C-alpha cells in the first residue's frame, strides 16, 4: 500500500494505491473516486449497539466502507 497526500494543507486528499488483494477501511462517503478494479462493501463495524453508540456518542459514521483491490488475472 502506498499513500500520497495531495492538496496540502487545506482540502487534503489521500491517494491510496493498493497492491492486489489488499484493502482499506474508510468512513462512509469519504471516497472521491476509484479505479475499476476496486470492490466496495458497506457494512456496520461491530454489532448494532456498538455502531449506534459510535455514531451517536463519537460522531462517527454508522456504516464503514471496506475497499479492496480485486486481483484480475489475464
Residue pairs with C-beta under 8 A, 6 or more apart in sequence:
1 16
1 17
1 18
1 19
1 22
1 24
2 16
2 17
3 14
3 15
3 16
3 17
4 14
4 15
4 17
5 12
5 13
5 14
5 15
6 12
6 13
6 14
6 15
7 13
13 32
16 24
18 24
18 38
18 67
18 68
18 69
19 69
20 69
20 70
20 71
21 68
21 69
21 70
21 71
22 68
22 69
23 66
23 67
23 68
23 69
24 67
24 68
25 45
25 64
25 65
25 66
25 67
26 64
26 65
26 67
27 60
27 61
27 64
27 65
28 42
28 61
28 62
28 63
28 64
28 65
29 61
30 65
31 40
31 65
31 67
34 40
34 67
37 69
37 70
37 72
38 67
38 68
38 69
38 70
39 67
39 68
39 69
39 70
40 65
40 66
40 67
41 65
41 66
41 67
41 68
42 63
42 64
42 65
42 66
43 63
43 64
43 66
44 50
44 51
44 62
44 63
44 64
45 51
45 54
45 64
46 54
51 62
51 63
52 62
54 60
54 62
55 61
55 62
